[in-house]
Amino acid sequence: MTTNKIPENLLSFEEALALNREEVRNLHKKYVNASLASLMGLLNFDSQYVRAQGVSVWDSDGKEYLDFLGGYGSLNLGHNHPAVIKALERVKGIPNILQASLNTLTGALAANLAAITPGNLQRCFFGNSGAEAVEGALKLARASTGRHKVLYCHGAFHGKTLGALSVTGREKYQKTFQPLLTGCTAVPFGDLDTLRGLLKSNDIAAFITEPIQGEGGIIEPPAGYLAEAKELCHKYGALFIADEVQTGMGRTGTMFACEQEKVVPDILCLAKALGGGMMPIGAYVTTDEIWQRAYGSIEKATLHTSTFGGNTMACAAALSTIETLYKEDLVNQAKEKGEYFIGKLNVLKEKYPLLADVRGRGLLIGIEFAQPKGFATKATLGVVNKLSEEYMGSLVAGQLLNKHGIITAYTLNNPNVIRLEPPLIVEYQQLDKVIGALEDILSSHKGFISIATSSAKTIFNSLRRK
């Protein structure tokens, strides 16, 4: 008779919670991603955070940090918002996953998304992430149009699953996994002439774009680009997909960034902040007409599904998030606080040449750093010299973290750009603290070399501890 004994090395839940920083680091190096764990440790990005509330998190030593990374735009309500926690508590006795039913909260959330999204967007599909929302949108476009080709933008980021990766505009993430989906062609972001030329073939299923490129370095298109791109798509029978995974849910000062050009996309993708920073959930919203062409029959009703998509707890978090955004007027706050913050950052830009550019909208902000000429040949800092050439943003982010207790990160497709995406509940004094920290870093003696040298010390100390 076989018995299922508990393995001797199996960690209990309480033992897992009690792990210290070194133990966590070792587990990641042995069982998760060793190279990533080592990279995170170089600049002390492997701190163990044990408590979070609002904009603040605390490490295992009791030190408080301001989170200006904001879960890459997932934490619009901040950490552990009481309204979202209350909603999750409220549904804890309800079946979370029961496919042989029509989930109450799934229907309610779909109705609310139809109410807050622009124009005649009506039909929702729920998944678990932004990448899954993009996958669903690409499949919907193919099924609805009968075409398979897709256009996307250089510098875009739509996810790392196979379909989403096929329309992500950086070769670094694509080349290892070739061949990707066929029929996917990149165009320059903001270039309507190239877009028009490719759409004229009348065989394109969809054009997908971010209203503001997030991982591309917080890049805004020329005024009117989104509206004219959609018009061109419709002229040649293609669908216009707006990826608002990072820009949506109030982040840019309107509920959705495409509203600022009065654009109603054919398919709108969202995720990240939809779950209130508590639950993974992604969705796309489309028109009834497009949905009916793709899935509007009993035979086609189950062509695209997701086991966890639209589960009770995820929908409860999303419903609470939408309600809270309106009750606390966070969309308008994002606009006002963003204008204030960008104004202060532009003052720094005028004073310090190392700060090459400030751009963004609302509380989706990128600051780009320049490398003074000649530094690469003069410095002899080994790995730091390499980082300084390609990842200046990471060095500044390291200084912000280690010296000032401010969490940020560089954008994936442009590592010299630091993203600033605090929760929309951020206070003005917290914005001012980041301005003060940046000024301290930028005004330090010899600027760039000082940053690199300080980072070298951090890396040396990290290696010595290990």
N, C-alpha and C positions, 0 to 999 in steps of 0.2 A: 504494500500500500504506500503510495507516494504522499508525503506531507509537504506543505508549503511553508518551510521555515523562513523566518525573517533573516535576511542576510546580515552577517555580523557588522558589515560596514555601512548599513543603511542608516541614513540620518533621519531622526524624527523631526517633526515640524518645529518643536521647541529647540532642538539642537541646531537646526538650520538658522533660526532667528538669533541664536547666541554666537554664531561664528564671528570671529574678529577679522580685521582688515587683511592681515597676512593670510589667514586661512581662506578667505574669499578669493584673494589673488591666486593662491595656489590651486584652488579648485578650477578657476577659469583657465589657468595655464595647462592644467592636466586634462580637463574634460570639455572645455568650450573652445575658445579661440586664443591660443597661446601668443601668437604674434600681436593680435589686437590688445591683449592684456599687457604685453610688454610695452607697446606703443603708448597706451593710456598711462602707464606708470612713469614714463619718462618725465612728464611735466606734472606729475601728481594728480592726474585725472582719474585715479583709481581710489580716491577717498571713499570711505564707507559712510553713506548718509543714512541716518537712523530716524529722522523725524522731518516732517514737512508741513508747512501751513502757509497758504497764500503765496507770496513771492519768496518766502524764506525756506531754506533747508538747513539742517544741523548735522554735523558729522559726529562720529563716535567719540570725539574729544570734546564735544560741546560747542564747537565753533559754528557761528551762524554765517551763512552765505546768501547772497541775493541771486536768484535764478533768472538770468536774462537770456537763457537758452530756451526756456519755456517748452521743452519737449518738442523742439522744431515746429512750434506753433500749435501744439496739442493742449497747452495749458492756458487757454484764454481766460478761464475762471480761476486760475491759480491751482496750487496743490490742495487736495482734500477739501474742496468747497463744501460747506455744511449742507447746502441744498441738494447737492448730488448724493452725498452720503445718506441724507434723509430719504431720498428717493430709493436708493438701493436697499436700505433697511426696510422700507415699506413693502417691497416685493419679495423679500427673502423667503416667504412661504409659498409663493406662486410657482408653478412649473416653469423652469427656465428654458428648457428645450423639449418641445413636444410637437414633432412634425405632423402628427395626425390630428391637427387642429389649425384654426386660424387665430394666431396670437393677437390678443387684445391690444397690447401696446405697440405692436408692429403696425397695425392699421392706424392707430392714433398718431404715431410718429410720421407715417407716410402722409397723412392729412396735414400735419403741421408743416412738413417740409414743402408740400405743395403751396401752403399759405405764405411761407416766407421767401420762397425762391421767386425770381422774376417771371413775369409773363405767364404763359400757359403751360409751364412745366407742371406735371401732374403725377406721372407714374414713377414709383421708386423701386429700386432693387437694393437690398441690404447685404453687405459682406462684413469683413472684419478689419479692413485696412484701406489706405489710399491706393495701394497697388492693386488690390482686388477690385476696387471701384473702377480703376482704369481698365483692367482686364475685361470687366463686364461691359464697359462703355465701348471698347473696341469690338467685342463680339456683337453687341447690339447694332453698331454701325454696319458691320458686315451683313448681319441677318436682315436688317431693314432695307439696305440699299441693293443687296445682291452683288456688291462689289467687294474687293478685298484689299485694295491699296489704301495706305494711310500716309499722310504728311505730318511731320512734326518739326520742331525747331532745334537748331544747334544750341547747345547749352541748356536744353530742357532737362528736367528730371521728373519722371512719372512713376518710378518704382523699379524694383530689381527682379520681379518675377518675369518670366520669359517674354510675355506679350508686352508688358509695361517697359521692360528693358529694351525692346525693339524700337520703342519710340522715345528713348532717353538719349539725349544728345551729347554723350561723352564716350569716346572710344575706349577709355580706360576700363569702364564697366562692361562694355560690350564684347571686346575682342576675345576674351577667354571662353565665351559661350557661343561663339559663332558655329554654325549658321543660326541666326535668329529668324523671326518671322520674315517671310519674303514680302516684297511690295511696300516696304516702309522706307520713305525718303525724307531726308532732313532738308529744311530750308532755313535761311538766316532769319532770326527773330526780328520782326519789324519790317521785313522786306516784302512788300505787297506785289512787286513786279515778278519776283521769282515764284511766289505763291500762285499768282494768276497764270503764269506760263505753264505750271504743272497741272493746275486744275482744268485747263483747257482740253486736256486729253479726254475729259468726260468719263473717266474710269476710276476716280478717287472716291472711296467710301467716306472718308472723314479727314478733317484737319484738326489735330489736337494741340492745344497750347495752354500755357499758364498765363493769366492776365498780367502777372508780374513773375518773372523767373526767380524762384527762390534759391535753389542750389546753384543756379548760374551766376549768383552773386548779387541778388536783389536788383534785377534789371527790369526797368520799365520800358514798354514799347512806345513808339511815337504816338502822339495824340490821334485818336480816331482809328488806330490800327485794328482793334478788335471788331469795331463796327463794320469796317470795310472788308475785313477778312471773312466775317460771317456772310456779308452780302455776296462776295465772290463765291463762297462755298455753295450758296443757294443757286446762284446763276448757273453753276456747272453740276448741280445734282449731288453735291457732297454735304455731309453733316458737319456742323461746327461743335467741337467738344471743348468745353472750358474746364480745365483741371484746377479746381478751387480747394484742393486738399489743404494747402498751406495758407491761401489767401482768404478762405471763407470764414464764416461765423464771426464776422465783425473785425477781423484782424487789421484790415486796411482802412477802417473808418466808415464803411458801409457793410451791410450784412454779407454781401458778396462783391468782390472787386469789379466784376463785369457790369454791375449796376452803374458804376461811375461813367460808363459810356452808353448807358441805357441799352445794353446788349442782352438779349435773351438767347442763351445758347440752345442748341438742339439737345445736348446732353450736358449736364453739370455734375462733376465729380466732387465729392467732399468726404472728409474723414477727420483725422487728427482731433481738432477741438470739439467735434460733434459728440464725443464720448465724455466730455467734461473733465478730461484728464484722469478718468477713473476706469473706463471700460474701452476696449478696442471695438470700434465700429466704423464702417465705411459705407458709402451709398452713392448711387447715381440717381439723378432725377431727369426724366425726359418727358416729351409730350405724349399724349394719348395716341396720336397718329403714328408716331415712330414705333411706339411699343406695340401697337396692334399689327403693324406690318411684320414685326419680328416674332412676337410671341402671342399673338392674339387669337389663338385657337387652342382647344383642349390638347391636340396632338403636340403643340409646341410649348405648352405651359411649363414643362419641366426641363426644357433644354438647357437652362442655366440656373443653377441653384447653389446654395451654400449652407452647410449643416448648422453652423453657429450664427449665420446671418439673421439679423432681426430677432435675436433671443431676448427674453424678458428683461434681464439686467442691463444689457447694452441699450435697449430702447428706453428703459427707465432713466438711465443716465442722460441720454440724448434729449428726452423730453424735458427733463429738469434743466439741462444746459440752455436750451432755447428759451425757456421761461425766464431763467436767471439773466440771460443777456438783455432781455427787454426790461425786466423789473429793475435792474441795477443800471440801466442806460449805458451799458458797457460799449456799445458800438460808437455812440457819440463820444464817449470818453477816449476810445482808441484814437479817434480823429483829433481831438483837442490835445491829448497828451503827446501824440505823435508829432504834431506841429510844433509843440513846445520843445520836445526832445531833439528833433531835427534842427530846429533853430539854434539850440545850444551846441550841437555837434558841428554845425557849419561855422560857428565862431572859432572852434578849435581848428577846423580845416584852414581858416584864414591865417591862423597863428603858426601852425606847424606843418612844414612841407611833407613830413613823413605820412601825414594823413592826406591821402591823395583824393579821396572822394567820399561823399556822404550821399546816400540815395535811399529811396523807399517811400512808403505811404502808410499813414497810420502808425501802428506799432510793428510793422515789418520793415526793418531798417538794416542796411548794410553799410559798413565803413571799410573802405579799401585802403591798404597801406602800400607805400612805394618803397623801393629799395634804392638807397643812394648809390650812384655809380662808383665803382671801384672797391666797394666793400668786399665783394666775393673774392677778390685777389689778395686783399690785405688781411682778411681775418683768417685765423688758423684754428677754427673751433670744431673741426671734424664734422660730426653729425649735425651740429647746430648750424654750421655754414650751409650745409645742404638744405636744412629746414628753412633757413633765412631766404634762400633763393626762391623756394617754391611754396613755403608755408609760413610766411611772415605772420599771417593771421594767427596761427597756432602759438607762436612765440608771445604775441601780445595777449592772447587768451590765457596763456600760462601765467603771465604777469598779473593779469586781472584776477585770476583765481588765487594764486599763491600769496600775492602781496595785499590784495584788496578784498578778497572773499566774494568775487563776482564771477558767476558761471556763464561762460559764453562758448562759442565754437565757430570754426570757419565753415564756409559753404562748400559743399562737396565738389562742385564743378569749378570753383574759383577759390583756391585755398588762401589767397591773400586778402580775402574779404571775411570780416567777422560779422556774423548775424547778431542783431539785437532784437529779440522777440520776447519781451517780458509779458507776463500775464496782463490782461487788460485792466485788472484791478490795481496795477502798480500805482504807487503814490509818487507825487512830484518830488518829494525829498529823496526817494529812492532813485529816481531819474537823475537828480542832481548829484547823488553819490557816485554814479557811474561817470558822469561828466568830470567830476573831481579826480576820480581814479585815472581816467584817460589823460587828463592834463598832467597829472603827476608822472605818468609813464612817458608821455610825449616830450615833456620839458626836462627830462633827466639829462644829465651831462652826456654829450656825444650821442644822444638819442638812440639810433639804431644799434650801434655797437654795444651800448649799455644794455639794451634789451637782450641782445644775443648773448652777451657775457653772463647776465643774470640767469638766462635760460640754461646756459651751459652749467652753471653752478647747481641749478635744480636737477638737471639730468645726472650730473656727477653724484650728487647726494642720493638720488633715487637708485642709481646703480650700486652705490656703496651699501645702501640698506639691504639690497637683494643679494 
